């Protein structure tokens, strides 16, 4: 990913690059860690996915997007992602964290509309 960000290769090449799994930063490896910070504007329906390469090495971005968009429950989404990666061979540990940052707002609005607040 760092090679893509620096303009050395494109995303398609990076996905199959021989050195794609080289760790460039890790917590605990040095006294200080360079952390990337960036702002992202989120919309009501957006979700945040944090995952290991055990997922992204097994599934294409579009497959991940289809699975996440095809489920209503965040726990189901995460489980379906892990299942799909395992179905493709699951050659590495698969870690998935899905966050719906506006879920509580949506739930509160729905409960209010249903007269449950």
Secondary structure, DSSP 8 states (H G I E B T S, - for coil): -HHHHTTSS-HHHHHT-TTTT-----TTTSSS-----------TT--EEEE-HHHHTTS-HHHHHHHHHT-SSHHHHHHHHHHHHHHTT--S---EEEE-TTHHHHHHHHHHHTT--
